[in-house]
C-alpha cells in the first residue's frame, strides 16, 4: 500500500485498497488543491493501473458547485483513462448544498461510504464503462 501526499502539507492521501486507487479528500477544498489532486490522481492512475478510482469525501465539510464540477471533471478524465470512478462519503450538509445549488449530481457515480463503493465496484466487475 503506497501513500502519496499532495503539496507541502499532507492534505490529500492517495493509497491503494483492494486494487482501487483511493483519494481521501480533506476537510475543505481550494481550486489549487483540486488541480493538484487532478494531476496527482491521473498520474497515479497511469502509473499504478488500479482497477478503479475512488474519491472519498467523508472528511469534507464544505463543497460548492465549482468544487463539485471540478471533481466530476477529474472523475470523467479517470474514466476516459479506463478507470471506473466513484465518489463516496458525502455528508448530509454537502449533499444539501449541492442540491440547493441545483448541481447535476448524476455526473458522477456515488456511494454511501468506502465499503459500499468497493462493494459496488466488486458487483460491476472490472469492465470499462
TIMI-2910 file (N, C-alpha, C, CB; in pm, 1 decimal, decimal comma, always signed):
<rs>
+----------+----------+----------+----------+----------+----------+----------+----------+----------+----------+----------+----------+------+
!      n_x !      n_y !      n_z !     ca_x !     ca_y !     ca_z !      c_x !      c_y !      c_z !     cb_x !     cb_y !     cb_z ! resn !
+----------+----------+----------+----------+----------+----------+----------+----------+----------+----------+----------+----------+------+
!    +85,8 !   -117,9 !     +0,0 !     +0,0 !     +0,0 !     +0,0 !    +89,1 !   +122,4 !     +0,0 !    -96,9 !     +0,8 !   +122,4 !  Unk !
!    +72,0 !   +208,8 !    -97,6 !   +154,6 !   +327,9 !   -103,9 !    +69,0 !   +450,5 !    -77,0 !   +224,7 !   +339,2 !   -240,5 !  Unk !
!   +130,5 !   +550,7 !    -17,6 !    +59,6 !   +675,0 !    +12,9 !   +137,2 !   +790,0 !    -48,2 !    +42,1 !   +694,9 !   +167,0 !  Unk !
!    +66,4 !   +876,3 !   -119,6 !   +124,6 !   +996,8 !   -175,6 !    +50,0 !  +1113,6 !   -115,4 !   +117,8 !   +998,1 !   -331,9 !  Unk !
!   +121,8 !  +1214,0 !    -70,0 !    +54,5 !  +1333,1 !    -19,2 !    +76,2 !  +1445,1 !   -118,4 !   +106,6 !  +1372,7 !   +122,2 !  Unk !
!    -17,1 !  +1536,8 !   -125,1 !    -11,5 !  +1646,7 !   -220,5 !    +34,8 !  +1773,4 !   -151,9 !   -147,6 !  +1668,5 !   -286,2 !  Unk !
!   +123,1 !  +1845,4 !   -218,1 !   +168,1 !  +1973,9 !   -166,6 !   +262,4 !  +1958,3 !    -49,4 !    +50,2 !  +2057,9 !   -126,0 !  Unk !
!   +303,0 !  +2070,7 !     +6,7 !   +395,6 !  +2067,5 !   +119,2 !   +327,5 !  +2019,4 !   +246,9 !   +455,9 !  +2205,2 !   +141,4 !  Unk !
!   +197,7 !  +2047,9 !   +260,5 !   +121,9 !  +1997,4 !   +375,1 !    +43,3 !  +1875,4 !   +329,1 !    +26,4 !  +2107,5 !   +434,4 !  Unk !
!    +53,0 !  +1764,2 !   +401,3 !    -19,5 !  +1643,4 !   +358,9 !   -169,9 !  +1660,0 !   +377,0 !    +29,2 !  +1520,9 !   +437,9 !  Unk !
!   -238,9 !  +1698,1 !   +269,9 !   -382,1 !  +1725,8 !   +279,3 !   -466,1 !  +1622,0 !   +207,6 !   -412,1 !  +1862,0 !   +223,1 !  Unk !
!   -413,3 !  +1558,9 !   +103,9 !   -486,0 !  +1455,2 !    +32,0 !   -393,5 !  +1335,5 !    +19,8 !   -534,5 !  +1504,8 !   -108,7 !  Unk !
!   -440,3 !  +1221,1 !    +64,4 !   -359,9 !  +1099,7 !    +55,8 !   -415,4 !  +1010,6 !    -54,4 !   -357,8 !  +1024,6 !   +191,6 !  Unk !
!   -325,1 !   +955,5 !   -135,3 !   -361,9 !   +857,0 !   -235,5 !   -307,6 !   +723,4 !   -188,8 !   -307,3 !   +894,9 !   -377,6 !  Unk !
!   -394,0 !   +622,7 !   -187,8 !   -348,3 !   +489,7 !   -147,6 !   -423,3 !   +383,8 !   -226,3 !   -367,6 !   +468,0 !     +3,9 !  Unk !
!   -366,6 !   +264,7 !   -232,0 !   -430,4 !   +150,7 !   -297,3 !   -504,5 !    +69,4 !   -191,3 !   -325,1 !    +62,2 !   -372,7 !  Unk !
!   -628,2 !    +33,5 !   -222,2 !   -708,4 !    -50,3 !   -133,6 !   -779,7 !   -151,6 !   -221,5 !   -810,5 !    +34,8 !    -48,4 !  Unk !
!   -741,2 !   -279,4 !   -209,8 !   -800,7 !   -386,3 !   -289,6 !   -799,1 !   -354,4 !   -438,4 !   -942,8 !   -412,0 !   -244,4 !  Unk !
!   -688,7 !   -299,5 !   -486,0 !   -673,9 !   -269,0 !   -627,7 !   -740,5 !   -140,8 !   -672,6 !   -727,2 !   -379,8 !   -706,8 !  Unk !
!   -794,3 !    -64,1 !   -577,8 !   -862,8 !    +61,8 !   -607,4 !   -776,1 !   +176,4 !   -557,5 !  -1005,0 !    +66,4 !   -541,9 !  Unk !
!   -756,6 !   +276,5 !   -641,8 !   -682,8 !   +396,7 !   -602,7 !   -778,9 !   +487,9 !   -527,7 !   -620,6 !   +469,9 !   -727,7 !  Unk !
!   -751,5 !   +511,7 !   -400,3 !   -840,1 !   +591,2 !   -314,8 !   -775,9 !   +726,6 !   -286,7 !   -870,7 !   +516,8 !   -181,8 !  Unk !
!   -852,4 !   +833,1 !   -312,5 !   -810,0 !   +969,1 !   -279,1 !   -897,8 !  +1018,4 !   -165,7 !   -818,7 !  +1064,7 !   -403,1 !  Unk !
!   -838,5 !  +1039,5 !    -49,4 !   -911,7 !  +1090,0 !    +67,1 !   -909,4 !  +1242,0 !    +63,4 !   -850,1 !  +1036,5 !   +200,7 !  Unk !
!  -1024,7 !  +1302,6 !    +37,0 !  -1032,9 !  +1447,9 !    +27,1 !  -1025,5 !  +1510,9 !   +165,5 !  -1162,5 !  +1490,2 !    -44,1 !  Unk !
!   -968,7 !  +1631,4 !   +174,8 !   -955,1 !  +1698,4 !   +304,5 !  -1085,5 !  +1765,5 !   +348,3 !   -843,3 !  +1802,4 !   +298,3 !  Unk !
!  -1081,0 !  +1830,0 !   +462,9 !  -1197,5 !  +1897,6 !   +519,7 !  -1248,9 !  +2007,6 !   +426,1 !  -1162,7 !  +1957,1 !   +656,9 !  Unk !
!  -1158,8 !  +2080,3 !   +362,1 !  -1200,6 !  +2185,4 !   +269,3 !  -1114,6 !  +2179,4 !   +143,8 !  -1190,8 !  +2325,5 !   +335,7 !  Unk !
!  -1169,7 !  +2232,0 !    +35,5 !  -1102,3 !  +2229,0 !    -93,8 !  -1071,8 !  +2369,9 !   -141,3 !  -1187,5 !  +2155,5 !   -197,3 !  Unk !
!   -966,5 !  +2381,5 !   -219,5 !   -935,3 !  +2506,4 !   -288,6 !   -916,7 !  +2472,1 !   -435,7 !   -806,7 !  +2576,6 !   -228,6 !  Unk !
!   -930,1 !  +2569,3 !   -524,6 !   -906,1 !  +2540,9 !   -666,4 !   -765,1 !  +2484,7 !   -691,2 !   -926,5 !  +2668,2 !   -749,1 !  Unk !
!   -667,7 !  +2536,7 !   -618,8 !   -530,0 !  +2488,2 !   -635,4 !   -516,5 !  +2342,9 !   -592,3 !   -432,8 !  +2575,1 !   -555,3 !  Unk !
!   -577,9 !  +2309,0 !   -479,4 !   -572,5 !  +2171,3 !   -430,1 !   -643,4 !  +2077,3 !   -527,7 !   -636,4 !  +2161,1 !   -289,4 !  Unk !
!   -757,0 !  +2118,6 !   -581,4 !   -829,5 !  +2034,8 !   -676,7 !   -748,5 !  +2011,0 !   -803,3 !   -963,0 !  +2098,7 !   -711,9 !  Unk !
!   -679,1 !  +2114,1 !   -850,1 !   -594,5 !  +2099,3 !   -967,8 !   -476,9 !  +2006,5 !   -939,3 !   -544,1 !  +2235,8 !  -1014,5 !  Unk !
!   -415,7 !  +2022,6 !   -824,1 !   -304,9 !  +1936,0 !   -786,5 !   -353,1 !  +1792,1 !   -767,0 !   -237,6 !  +1987,7 !   -658,5 !  Unk !
!   -469,6 !  +1774,8 !   -705,4 !   -528,3 !  +1642,7 !   -690,2 !   -547,1 !  +1578,5 !   -827,4 !   -662,9 !  +1651,0 !   -615,0 !  Unk !
!   -600,7 !  +1653,9 !   -922,3 !   -622,9 !  +1600,7 !  -1057,5 !   -492,4 !  +1551,2 !  -1118,5 !   -685,9 !  +1708,0 !  -1148,2 !  Unk !
!   -390,3 !  +1633,9 !  -1112,6 !   -261,0 !  +1594,7 !  -1172,0 !   -206,2 !  +1469,3 !  -1105,8 !   -158,6 !  +1709,0 !  -1159,6 !  Unk !
!   -205,5 !  +1467,0 !   -973,0 !   -150,0 !  +1352,7 !   -899,8 !   -234,2 !  +1226,4 !   -920,5 !   -140,6 !  +1385,2 !   -750,2 !  Unk !
!   -365,3 !  +1242,6 !   -920,4 !   -453,9 !  +1127,5 !   -935,3 !   -439,9 !  +1065,6 !  -1074,5 !   -599,8 !  +1168,8 !   -910,1 !  Unk !
!   -438,5 !  +1148,1 !  -1177,2 !   -423,4 !  +1096,5 !  -1313,2 !   -287,2 !  +1030,4 !  -1331,6 !   -441,5 !  +1209,3 !  -1415,6 !  Unk !
!   -184,0 !  +1090,5 !  -1276,4 !    -50,5 !  +1031,8 !  -1283,9 !    -44,9 !   +898,0 !  -1211,6 !    +52,9 !  +1127,3 !  -1225,1 !  Unk !
!   -103,6 !   +892,5 !  -1091,6 !   -104,4 !   +767,8 !  -1013,9 !   -188,4 !   +661,5 !  -1083,7 !   -158,3 !   +792,6 !   -871,6 !  Unk !
!   -298,7 !   +700,9 !  -1145,6 !   -383,7 !   +604,5 !  -1217,2 !   -307,5 !   +543,8 !  -1334,8 !   -513,9 !   +672,7 !  -1267,2 !  Unk !
!   -228,6 !   +622,7 !  -1403,0 !   -147,8 !   +571,7 !  -1513,8 !    -34,8 !   +483,5 !  -1462,9 !    -91,0 !   +687,3 !  -1596,2 !  Unk !
!    +29,8 !   +526,8 !  -1358,0 !   +146,9 !   +456,3 !  -1302,6 !   +109,7 !   +324,5 !  -1235,0 !   +218,8 !   +545,7 !  -1202,4 !  Unk !
!     +1,7 !   +323,1 !  -1158,1 !    -31,3 !   +206,0 !  -1076,1 !   -135,0 !   +113,9 !  -1139,9 !    -81,6 !   +251,2 !   -941,9 !  Unk !
!   -203,7 !   +160,2 !  -1245,6 !   -304,8 !    +79,8 !  -1315,8 !   -407,9 !    +17,1 !  -1221,4 !   -236,7 !    -29,8 !  -1395,3 !  Unk !
!   -475,1 !    +98,2 !  -1138,1 !   -577,2 !    +42,3 !  -1048,2 !   -697,7 !     -6,0 !  -1128,6 !   -621,6 !   +147,6 !   -943,2 !  Unk !
!   -778,7 !    -91,8 !  -1067,3 !   -899,9 !   -137,6 !  -1136,2 !  -1006,8 !    -29,3 !  -1136,1 !   -954,4 !   -265,3 !  -1070,3 !  Unk !
!   -994,4 !    +68,9 !  -1043,2 !  -1090,5 !   +178,6 !  -1032,7 !  -1030,3 !   +289,9 !   -947,8 !  -1225,1 !   +129,5 !   -971,9 !  Unk !
!  -1099,4 !   +403,8 !   -946,2 !  -1059,8 !   +518,9 !   -865,0 !  -1177,2 !   +554,7 !   -774,5 !  -1017,5 !   +641,4 !   -954,9 !  Unk !
!  -1145,8 !   +583,8 !   -648,5 !  -1248,4 !   +618,6 !   -550,0 !  -1212,1 !   +753,5 !   -487,4 !  -1261,5 !   +507,3 !   -439,9 !  Unk !
!  -1306,5 !   +846,1 !   -489,1 !  -1289,0 !   +977,7 !   -426,6 !  -1365,4 !   +976,6 !   -295,0 !  -1339,2 !  +1094,4 !   -520,9 !  Unk !
!  -1293,0 !   +972,5 !   -183,8 !  -1354,1 !   +963,3 !    -50,8 !  -1372,3 !  +1103,3 !     +7,0 !  -1267,4 !   +875,8 !    +44,5 !  Unk !
!  -1498,7 !  +1146,9 !    +14,3 !  -1531,3 !  +1281,6 !    +62,3 !  -1578,7 !  +1281,4 !   +206,7 !  -1637,5 !  +1344,0 !    -25,7 !  Unk !
!  -1552,3 !  +1176,0 !   +282,0 !  -1608,5 !  +1164,3 !   +416,8 !  -1557,3 !  +1270,8 !   +514,2 !  -1577,8 !  +1028,0 !   +472,2 !  Unk !
!  -1439,1 !  +1327,6 !   +490,4 !  -1388,0 !  +1432,2 !   +579,0 !  -1431,6 !  +1572,3 !   +534,1 !  -1235,6 !  +1425,0 !   +585,4 !  Unk !
!  -1484,4 !  +1580,9 !   +414,1 !  -1519,3 !  +1709,4 !   +353,3 !  -1636,5 !  +1774,4 !   +425,8 !  -1553,0 !  +1690,9 !   +205,0 !  Unk !
!  -1618,1 !  +1897,9 !   +467,4 !  -1724,1 !  +1970,1 !   +538,7 !  -1798,9 !  +2068,2 !   +450,0 !  -1665,8 !  +2044,0 !   +656,3 !  Unk !
!  -1731,0 !  +2122,0 !   +349,0 !  -1790,0 !  +2224,4 !   +263,3 !  -1753,4 !  +2194,5 !   +118,2 !  -1741,9 !  +2366,8 !   +304,7 !  Unk !
!  -1852,6 !  +2210,2 !    +29,4 !  -1826,3 !  +2194,9 !   -114,0 !  -1923,2 !  +2283,4 !   -188,8 !  -1839,6 !  +2045,9 !   -159,8 !  Unk !
!  -1869,9 !  +2360,8 !   -283,8 !  -1960,1 !  +2442,0 !   -365,1 !  -1973,0 !  +2378,4 !   -503,3 !  -1908,8 !  +2589,1 !   -376,1 !  Unk !
!  -2054,4 !  +2439,3 !   -587,4 !  -2082,0 !  +2384,1 !   -719,6 !  -1955,2 !  +2375,2 !   -804,6 !  -2186,7 !  +2469,0 !   -790,9 !  Unk !
!  -1867,2 !  +2473,7 !   -796,1 !  -1743,3 !  +2472,1 !   -875,0 !  -1651,9 !  +2357,5 !   -830,6 !  -1669,1 !  +2607,3 !   -861,8 !  Unk !
!  -1643,0 !  +2334,1 !   -699,5 !  -1563,1 !  +2222,1 !   -648,3 !  -1619,0 !  +2089,7 !   -700,6 !  -1561,1 !  +2222,5 !   -492,9 !  Unk !
!  -1750,4 !  +2075,0 !   -696,6 !  -1813,3 !  +1951,3 !   -741,3 !  -1789,1 !  +1930,3 !   -890,2 !  -1964,0 !  +1953,4 !   -711,3 !  Unk !
!  -1803,4 !  +2034,8 !   -969,9 !  -1777,5 !  +2022,9 !  -1113,9 !  -1633,1 !  +1982,4 !  -1140,0 !  -1808,5 !  +2155,4 !  -1185,5 !  Unk !
!  -1540,8 !  +2038,2 !  -1063,2 !  -1400,3 !  +2001,9 !  -1079,1 !  -1377,5 !  +1853,9 !  -1048,0 !  -1312,5 !  +2088,9 !   -988,7 !  Unk !
!  -1439,6 !  +1804,3 !   -939,7 !  -1428,7 !  +1662,2 !   -906,5 !  -1490,5 !  +1575,9 !  -1016,4 !  -1496,9 !  +1633,1 !   -771,5 !  Unk !
!  -1604,9 !  +1618,6 !  -1070,1 !  -1669,0 !  +1543,8 !  -1178,2 !  -1581,1 !  +1541,1 !  -1302,4 !  -1805,3 !  +1604,5 !  -1211,8 !  Unk !
!  -1515,7 !  +1652,3 !  -1332,6 !  -1423,0 !  +1656,4 !  -1446,5 !  -1307,5 !  +1560,1 !  -1425,7 !  -1369,4 !  +1798,7 !  -1467,7 !  Unk !
!  -1253,8 !  +1557,0 !  -1303,8 !  -1144,8 !  +1464,7 !  -1272,7 !  -1192,1 !  +1320,3 !  -1286,8 !  -1091,1 !  +1489,8 !  -1130,3 !  Unk !
!  -1311,8 !  +1291,8 !  -1237,3 !  -1367,9 !  +1156,5 !  -1249,8 !  -1385,8 !  +1118,7 !  -1396,2 !  -1502,8 !  +1146,6 !  -1176,1 !  Unk !
!  -1433,6 !  +1211,3 !  -1477,9 !  -1450,7 !  +1185,3 !  -1620,8 !  -1315,9 !  +1156,3 !  -1686,8 !  -1519,1 !  +1305,1 !  -1689,6 !  Unk !
!  -1212,5 !  +1228,9 !  -1647,5 !  -1078,8 !  +1204,2 !  -1701,8 !  -1029,0 !  +1064,4 !  -1665,3 !   -980,3 !  +1310,1 !  -1650,5 !  Unk !
!  -1054,9 !  +1024,5 !  -1540,9 !  -1016,3 !   +889,2 !  -1498,4 !  -1090,4 !   +784,1 !  -1579,5 !  -1044,2 !   +869,4 !  -1348,4 !  Unk !
!  -1220,2 !   +806,9 !  -1604,1 !  -1298,6 !   +712,0 !  -1682,6 !  -1247,3 !   +704,4 !  -1825,6 !  -1446,5 !   +751,2 !  -1681,8 !  Unk !
!  -1207,3 !   +818,2 !  -1882,3 !  -1150,2 !   +818,1 !  -2017,7 !  -1022,7 !   +734,8 !  -2021,1 !  -1121,0 !   +962,4 !  -2065,1 !  Unk !
!   -950,3 !   +733,6 !  -1909,5 !   -829,1 !   +651,9 !  -1899,2 !   -861,7 !   +504,5 !  -1870,4 !   -737,8 !   +707,5 !  -1789,2 !  Unk !
!   -990,5 !   +469,5 !  -1869,8 !  -1031,9 !   +331,6 !  -1848,6 !  -1044,7 !   +291,2 !  -1703,5 !   -937,0 !   +241,7 !  -1914,5 !  Unk !
!  -1054,3 !   +387,9 !  -1613,2 !  -1065,8 !   +359,7 !  -1470,1 !  -1203,7 !   +402,7 !  -1421,0 !   -953,9 !   +431,9 !  -1389,8 !  Unk !
!  -1293,0 !   +306,6 !  -1393,2 !  -1421,8 !   +345,1 !  -1334,8 !  -1396,2 !   +428,9 !  -1210,0 !  -1508,3 !   +219,2 !  -1300,5 !  Unk !
!  -1477,5 !   +530,9 !  -1190,4 !  -1455,8 !   +624,1 !  -1078,6 !  -1586,2 !   +644,2 !  -1002,9 !  -1400,9 !   +760,8 !  -1129,3 !  Unk !
!  -1575,9 !   +642,0 !   -870,6 !  -1691,9 !   +659,3 !   -784,3 !  -1652,7 !   +750,5 !   -667,8 !  -1744,8 !   +521,4 !   -732,8 !  Unk !
!  -1744,8 !   +834,9 !   -626,0 !  -1723,6 !   +921,1 !   -509,0 !  -1810,2 !   +869,0 !   -395,2 !  -1757,3 !  +1071,3 !   -541,2 !  Unk !
!  -1763,3 !   +887,1 !   -274,2 !  -1840,5 !   +837,2 !   -159,8 !  -1820,5 !   +926,9 !    -38,5 !  -1799,9 !   +692,4 !   -125,8 !  Unk !
!  -1908,5 !   +908,1 !    +59,3 !  -1891,3 !   +971,5 !   +188,9 !  -1938,6 !  +1114,7 !   +200,2 !  -1752,0 !   +966,8 !   +224,7 !  Unk !
!  -2021,3 !  +1161,5 !   +107,8 !  -2069,4 !  +1299,3 !   +117,8 !  -2159,6 !  +1314,4 !   +240,7 !  -2145,7 !  +1340,2 !    -11,0 !  Unk !
!  -2134,5 !  +1418,7 !   +320,5 !  -2215,3 !  +1444,4 !   +439,6 !  -2351,7 !  +1500,7 !   +398,7 !  -2142,2 !  +1542,4 !   +535,4 !  Unk !
!  -2450,3 !  +1490,1 !   +488,0 !  -2581,3 !  +1547,9 !   +457,3 !  -2573,1 !  +1697,6 !   +425,0 !  -2676,1 !  +1525,9 !   +574,4 !  Unk !
!  -2485,5 !  +1770,7 !   +493,6 !  -2471,8 !  +1913,8 !   +466,5 !  -2418,9 !  +1942,1 !   +327,1 !  -2380,7 !  +1976,9 !   +568,4 !  Unk !
!  -2320,7 !  +1865,0 !   +282,8 !  -2266,0 !  +1882,0 !   +148,0 !  -2371,9 !  +1844,8 !    +44,5 !  -2138,0 !  +1795,6 !   +128,7 !  Unk !
!  -2441,6 !  +1734,6 !    +67,2 !  -2546,7 !  +1691,5 !    -25,3 !  -2655,4 !  +1798,8 !    -35,5 !  -2608,0 !  +1556,7 !    +20,7 !  Unk !
!  -2697,3 !  +1852,4 !    +78,0 !  -2799,1 !  +1957,0 !    +79,0 !  -2753,6 !  +2079,8 !     +0,3 !  -2832,8 !  +1996,4 !   +222,6 !  Unk !
!  -2629,5 !  +2119,0 !    +20,7 !  -2576,9 !  +2236,4 !    -51,0 !  -2573,8 !  +2210,9 !   -201,6 !  -2435,0 !  +2272,0 !     -0,4 !  Unk !
!  -2531,2 !  +2092,5 !   -243,1 !  -2525,3 !  +2061,9 !   -386,3 !  -2664,5 !  +2065,0 !   -448,7 !  -2460,5 !  +1924,5 !   -409,2 !  Unk !
!  -2763,1 !  +2013,2 !   -377,7 !  -2899,9 !  +2017,3 !   -428,3 !  -2950,3 !  +2161,8 !   -431,8 !  -2992,8 !  +1929,4 !   -341,1 !  Unk !
!  -2919,7 !  +2241,1 !   -327,8 !  -2958,9 !  +2382,5 !   -327,0 !  -2896,7 !  +2459,1 !   -443,0 !  -2919,0 !  +2447,6 !   -195,1 !  Unk !
!  -2772,1 !  +2422,0 !   -480,1 !  -2703,4 !  +2486,2 !   -592,7 !  -2752,9 !  +2432,8 !   -726,8 !  -2552,3 !  +2465,4 !   -581,3 !  Unk !
!  -2846,6 !  +2337,4 !   -722,1 !  -2902,3 !  +2274,7 !   -842,2 !  -2793,7 !  +2211,5 !   -929,4 !  -2980,2 !  +2377,5 !   -923,4 !  Unk !
!  -2697,9 !  +2147,2 !   -862,8 !  -2589,8 !  +2078,1 !   -931,6 !  -2642,5 !  +1944,3 !   -983,3 !  -2467,1 !  +2057,4 !   -837,3 !  Unk !
!  -2603,4 !  +1906,8 !  -1104,9 !  -2642,0 !  +1777,4 !  -1159,7 !  -2555,5 !  +1670,0 !  -1094,2 !  -2626,9 !  +1774,9 !  -1315,6 !  Unk !
!  -2608,0 !  +1608,8 !   -990,2 !  -2531,2 !  +1510,3 !   -913,7 !  -2521,4 !  +1376,6 !   -986,0 !  -2593,9 !  +1489,9 !   -776,9 !  Unk !
!  -2589,7 !  +1363,1 !  -1098,4 !  -2579,5 !  +1239,9 !  -1177,8 !  -2450,0 !  +1234,7 !  -1257,9 !  -2698,6 !  +1227,9 !  -1272,2 !  Unk !
!  -2370,6 !  +1340,7 !  -1252,6 !  -2247,1 !  +1347,3 !  -1330,4 !  -2139,6 !  +1251,7 !  -1279,8 !  -2193,7 !  +1487,9 !  -1329,0 !  Unk !
!  -2158,5 !  +1195,2 !  -1160,6 !  -2059,8 !  +1104,1 !  -1103,4 !  -2133,8 !   +995,2 !  -1025,4 !  -1958,6 !  +1180,8 !  -1011,1 !  Unk !
!  -2081,7 !   +873,1 !  -1033,2 !  -2138,3 !   +764,6 !   -953,4 !  -2102,5 !   +788,5 !   -807,3 !  -2086,4 !   +625,1 !  -1001,9 !  Unk !
!  -2196,1 !   +758,6 !   -717,5 !  -2173,1 !   +782,5 !   -575,3 !  -2213,3 !   +660,9 !   -492,7 !  -2250,6 !   +906,3 !   -528,4 !  Unk !
!  -2157,7 !   +654,6 !   -374,1 !  -2191,7 !   +551,1 !   -276,4 !  -2191,1 !   +614,0 !   -138,2 !  -2092,3 !   +430,6 !   -283,5 !  Unk !
!  -2251,0 !   +544,2 !    -42,9 !  -2261,5 !   +594,2 !    +94,2 !  -2125,6 !   +611,4 !   +159,8 !  -2346,3 !   +500,7 !   +177,3 !  Unk !
!  -2038,7 !   +510,1 !   +148,9 !  -1907,9 !   +513,6 !   +213,5 !  -1810,2 !   +426,3 !   +135,4 !  -1917,7 !   +466,5 !   +361,0 !  Unk !
!  -1687,3 !   +415,7 !   +183,8 !  -1583,4 !   +340,4 !   +112,9 !  -1625,0 !   +194,7 !    +96,4 !  -1449,1 !   +349,2 !   +188,0 !  Unk !
!  -1678,2 !   +133,2 !   +201,4 !  -1719,1 !     -7,3 !   +191,8 !  -1826,0 !    -27,6 !    +84,9 !  -1770,9 !    -56,6 !   +326,9 !  Unk !
!  -1924,9 !    +60,1 !    +81,4 !  -2031,4 !    +49,9 !    -19,0 !  -1975,4 !    +74,3 !   -159,3 !  -2144,7 !   +150,9 !    +11,7 !  Unk !
!  -1880,3 !   +164,8 !   -171,7 !  -1819,3 !   +192,3 !   -302,4 !  -1741,7 !    +70,7 !   -352,2 !  -1726,1 !   +315,1 !   -294,0 !  Unk !
!  -1662,5 !     +9,5 !   -264,3 !  -1585,9 !   -109,8 !   -302,2 !  -1682,3 !   -222,9 !   -340,3 !  -1491,8 !   -154,8 !   -185,5 !  Unk !
!  -1790,1 !   -240,3 !   -263,3 !  -1889,2 !   -343,8 !   -294,0 !  -1952,8 !   -317,8 !   -430,4 !  -1998,0 !   -349,4 !   -184,2 !  Unk !
!  -1983,8 !   -192,0 !   -461,5 !  -2041,3 !   -155,8 !   -591,3 !  -1943,0 !   -190,0 !   -702,6 !  -2077,7 !     -5,1 !   -595,5 !  Unk !
!  -1816,1 !   -156,7 !   -682,0 !  -1715,2 !   -188,8 !   -782,8 !  -1701,4 !   -339,5 !   -800,2 !  -1580,0 !   -127,7 !   -744,7 !  Unk !
!  -1705,9 !   -414,3 !   -689,8 !  -1696,8 !   -560,8 !   -696,8 !  -1814,7 !   -618,6 !   -774,9 !  -1692,2 !   -621,8 !   -554,8 !  Unk !
!  -1934,7 !   -565,8 !   -752,9 !  -2054,3 !   -615,4 !   -822,3 !  -2048,2 !   -588,2 !   -972,3 !  -2180,0 !   -551,3 !   -763,5 !  Unk !
!  -1996,3 !   -472,7 !  -1009,1 !  -1996,7 !   -438,5 !  -1150,8 !  -1878,9 !   -496,4 !  -1225,2 !  -1998,0 !   -290,4 !  -1167,7 !  Unk !
!  -1779,6 !   -548,7 !  -1153,4 !  -1665,6 !   -610,3 !  -1218,2 !  -1565,9 !   -508,2 !  -1269,9 !  -1712,0 !   -697,2 !  -1330,6 !  Unk !
!  -1469,7 !   -557,0 !  -1343,8 !  -1362,5 !   -470,1 !  -1393,9 !  -1387,0 !   -421,7 !  -1535,4 !  -1230,7 !   -542,6 !  -1388,5 !  Unk !
!  -1507,0 !   -440,1 !  -1586,6 !  -1535,3 !   -398,6 !  -1722,2 !  -1532,1 !   -246,6 !  -1734,3 !  -1670,2 !   -452,7 !  -1766,9 !  Unk !
!  -1463,1 !   -194,1 !  -1835,5 !  -1466,0 !    -48,7 !  -1856,5 !  -1605,5 !     -2,1 !  -1893,4 !  -1366,7 !     -7,6 !  -1965,8 !  Unk !
!  -1633,6 !   +120,0 !  -1862,4 !  -1762,8 !   +180,4 !  -1892,3 !  -1779,5 !   +209,0 !  -2037,3 !  -1781,1 !   +305,6 !  -1815,2 !  Unk !
+----------+----------+----------+----------+----------+----------+----------+----------+----------+----------+----------+----------+------+
</rs>
